[in-house]
Amino acid sequence: MMMKKHNLTKSQKETTRNAILDSRELRSLILDDQINTNNLVVTMSLNIPGYIKATKETSEFLKKFYFNFLGELGSKYNVLNTFCLEDFAGEIYFMILEYSDAYKIKKLCLAYEEKYGTQTKLLDIDVYETLTHKISRTDVGPHSPRQCFLCNNEAKVCANRQTHSIEELDAFIDEQISKPIPFKLSFAYIYDDLASKMHSGVFQSGEKLLEDNLAKEYGVSRTLIRTVITELNSLGMVEVRKNVGATVVTLNKKSILEASQTRMAIEQMIYRNIYEHLTDSKRTILRRLKEIMLKVDLDNTDDMLRINKLFNTIMRSLSNNEFMKGIFKRVNDVFNLTNPKRYQKGNLRKESFSEHIELIDSLLNDDVEEMEVLLNRHLLNAQENAVKAYE
């Protein structure tokens, strides 16, 4: 059974329900901040009932469909920026598009939801021109209401009547997620997945990346795997040597310092950009984010990790310097190779968590000098911990 059991106590249900509602409110604030007269926003998430909104399996399922859909969307429209929020309501991918015909884009989304049969019944793909104007199915022609997972009735009717049990719905979700993906995985997905596995320690420093094994695992050609490895090599994440092949790069003090110092310089520019363009809507996002962070149980490692990642994603989204954010991601991909060793020391995530809250306060207080001092200290702490981990 992939989906977790929903046998929570009444108190746990209440806490989880409140966390989900807080997350949804924050999502709305971010959505509103991202939309302007020059763009529109497409979002993709999973339509999963109950209190357990994400598991490892559902996350992988959604990521594969997201990258596949993004490829189709990007072939027809100009995608300006993308990011994924991981919060207590699950995961949601944001795709910021240069303004175009929102109704045509919605038709593309509806066609994609029908493209792969029952598996895409799990997807919610929405198009927003404004926060209050989400393009509906009926806005683009005679489309029937979304159907229930398990029967042909309207989904809203079954939900309101609680026609089906959570166990029945979980079984359906498990079945769909267990099916083979009905398309070839893309370069973007494989790159992202390999980078994530290096960051989490699934692939260790010095470990070989065997083309045949990876091609079989991802169900793609060796040529595509070789292209991904070439990209990872160009970024300094992988070493390719004659008669040896590709291995995950083995970091040393010099390479860690180089990556860290470049990362620091770029992140300082990103935060300065956030400060210089801090609108009322962005302040509201920061205040709401801080409220959510203050509710987190710091002894719950999973929740703390989730919210630390959420903080970093939101801070990037608040900057309007897309060029710098693109460079930062590449440099950060290299620095994050230190994560498995750097976070063996348990209290580091708590230290980062506290520093993140202090950074929010400095921005809300319009104290740019304090912000720069705190950010510099935060980044130097990360650098020092990374260097120590490899001594």
Secondary structure, DSSP 4 states (H G I P E B T S, - for coil): --SPP----HHHHHHHHHHHHHHHHHHHHHHHHH--TTEEEEEEEE---SS----HHHHHHHHHHHHHHHHHHHTTS-EEEEEEEEETTEEEEEEEEES--HHHHHHHHHHHHHHTGGGGGGEEEEEEEETTEEPPGGGGSS-PPPBPSSSSSBHHHHHHHT-S-HHHHHHHHHHHHHSPPSSPPPHHHHHHHHHHHHHHTSS-TT-EE-HHHHHHHHTS-HHHHHHHHHHHHHTTSEEEETTTEEEE----HHHHHHHHHHHHHHHHHHHHHHHHT--HHHHHHHHHHHHHHHTS-TT-HHHHHHHHHHHHHHHHHH---HHHHHHHHHHHHHHGGGHHHHTTSTTHHHHHHHHHHHHHHHHHTT-HHHHHHHHHHHHHHHHHHHHHHT-
